C-alpha cells in the first residue's frame, strides 16, 4: 500500500494533476476565510463592473491628504484625459490650417497641446467645414483648456440655503487608499446582478466539485455493483443486467438527463438532486468495463481456491475480485467526477441545472453570463474565469487518471 | 527419484469417485466443441491415479468438473457411491470438504492481498476449528508447514508473492494437509516449478497419501512422471480415455497408438528411465 502510493506520486502526470486539484481545493477553503459572507449578495447596483479596486470618492474627498509632487503627474493626467480620438482631431485641424507638425512627436501629448493652445482660433473659418464640425472643434478646445488650467476643485456641502465649503482638492493632493473608509477590491469585477465574481466563483467551484463527487459516487456505486454481479454471477443475471445496461447505453445519456431534469421541475432541482440525476444516467460505462474486468478474473485460480475454501459469493466478490479491480475503479471514479462536473455545466447552461438564487454553480454562472450577453458586451470576467476553472478541474482530474493508468498498467509507461 | 516406488492394487476396493458418461461441450451448433466426451472412470480410496494427455485433451475441463467448478453437460459423477448433489451453495461447501485441489500455477493460486496466515486459518476454520484457541491454531499451522519443510515462524505476516514458486506450491500442500480431504486433485502441480522442487513436491504428495489414505488424482502431460508416481494411469486423447489400467501394464505394454507416441516422446534421462525397452510394436487393440 505504502509502496503503491509512493509509486503513484512518482508519476509526474499524477503529481501535476494532484497539485492543480489540491490548489483549487485549498483556494476554496482559504478564500472564504478572508472574504466571508454570502457569495450571492448583490454588492453593486450596475451590471458588469470591471475588475479592479474601487474606493469611495465621497470618503476620499474628506480623507486627510498628503502633498506629493510627482514629476510625471501632469503628463499622466493629460494622457488619461485626452483620448486617441481627441488627438486625431487635433492633428486633423493642424492639417487643415496647414500648420507644420513635423517637428512635434504625435505621441508627445504635452507638446501637441502647447501647439494647439498657441494656434487655435475659433474665429478662423475654414473653407468647406460645416457648422457642426466647427462647434466640435470649439468644444474640443474648451476641454483641452480645462486640462491645462491650474485650478482647484471645491467640494461643497449644502446647508439650508447656502453652500458651505467642505474640502478643497488641488492637483497635488493624494490620499492613501488604506486611509479611505470604503474600499472594495474586485479582482474579477461584478456580474450582471452586481455580485462579486471571484467570491461567487470560489463558492461555485466548491458546489460543482461536490456535485461531481456525488454524481461520480452514485454512478460508480451503481456501475460497480451491476458490473460485479453481471461479471461474476454470469448466466441469466448477466443477460438481464446487460440488457438494461445496453438500453441505457443506446439512449443518449444527455437527452435522458435533459428529460429527467425537465420533468423534475425548477423548484425541486437542488444541487444534490441534479448530482444524483447525473449519476443515475452515467453509470453504464462503468458497469460495462467492470463486467469485462471481472469476467477475466472470474476463472483465475485464486478465485477457484477461494470457492474451494467454502467462501460465500459475497465474500469472494469482496475479497478476491474487488481488490484486483480497485485501481481500475478508482480511475473510473475520477473520470466520472470529471464528467459529472461537465454534465452539470452543460445542463445549467441550458437552464436545466440547479435552481438559481440558492447556491451558485459553475454552470449557472455561465448561464447568467450568457443570458445577460456578457460575451457580446465584452465582459470577459463574467465567463472566462469560469471556463478556465472548469478546464483546470477536468484537466487535473484527467491528468491524475492518466498518471494512475500508467502506474497500474505497465504497458502504458513511457 | 531414482528408486521406483511400491505400487498397490486397488481393484475391487471401495470406490471414492466415479463417472458415468461424463461429457462437457462448449458452444452450440457449428461452434460446438466437445472437451470431454462420454468418459467413465472409477477412482478407489487411497489410489494414486494419473490422467495423462497433451494440452487440449480435456484434462483440465475434466478436473474442473470433478471439483464441481463446472457442471457436466451429460452424465453423472458419483461421490462415495452416491450421485453427487452440488445444487446449492451449502451442498457445494459440504462437497468441498471432501475434495480439494492444487493448481498448476502457484503464482496465480493465491490472492495477493491476503497474508499466508489467513490462507491457512481459512483451512482450520473450514475443518470446524473456528473456536480453537490461538495457540492451538498456531500449533496446527506450524505442524502443517513443517510437513512441507517450511517454517511457519518465517512465513507469518508475509504475502504469498514474497515466496518462490516451489515454496508456494508447498504451501498449497500444507493447505491440503490441514484440510485432509478424501480426494486431492492435483492439476499439473509441478509444471511451473523447478526440477528440485518437483521431486520434493511429488514425494510430499506420496507421503500425504500414505499418511492420510486420500485418493490423489494427478493430472499431467508427462507420462514418465505418471509412471514414476501412480498406481493407475488414464490416457486421455481428444476428450476420451484411450487406455487405462495399472501403471506398469499401460506404460510397459501400451496398446493404443497415442500411448506409444507419448512414451516415445519422453526424453531419456537415465537408463532406468529408458522406456525404449517398452514394446512399442505390440499390436494395437
HADDOCK unambig.tbl for C-alpha pairs under 7 A between the chains (distance, minus, plus):
assign (segid A and resid 301 and name CA) (segid B and resid 103 and name CA) 6.87 0.50 0.50
assign (segid A and resid 301 and name CA) (segid B and resid 108 and name CA) 5.89 0.50 0.50
assign (segid A and resid 301 and name CA) (segid B and resid 109 and name CA) 4.71 0.50 0.50
assign (segid A and resid 302 and name CA) (segid B and resid 108 and name CA) 6.06 0.50 0.50
assign (segid A and resid 302 and name CA) (segid B and resid 109 and name CA) 4.28 0.50 0.50
assign (segid A and resid 302 and name CA) (segid B and resid 110 and name CA) 4.86 0.50 0.50
assign (segid A and resid 302 and name CA) (segid B and resid 111 and name CA) 5.49 0.50 0.50
assign (segid A and resid 305 and name CA) (segid B and resid 109 and name CA) 6.80 0.50 0.50
assign (segid A and resid 308 and name CA) (segid B and resid 96 and name CA) 5.75 0.50 0.50
assign (segid A and resid 308 and name CA) (segid B and resid 100 and name CA) 6.65 0.50 0.50
assign (segid A and resid 309 and name CA) (segid B and resid 122 and name CA) 6.89 0.50 0.50
assign (segid A and resid 309 and name CA) (segid B and resid 123 and name CA) 6.84 0.50 0.50
assign (segid A and resid 309 and name CA) (segid B and resid 126 and name CA) 6.95 0.50 0.50
assign (segid A and resid 310 and name CA) (segid B and resid 93 and name CA) 5.07 0.50 0.50
assign (segid A and resid 320 and name CA) (segid B and resid 111 and name CA) 6.41 0.50 0.50
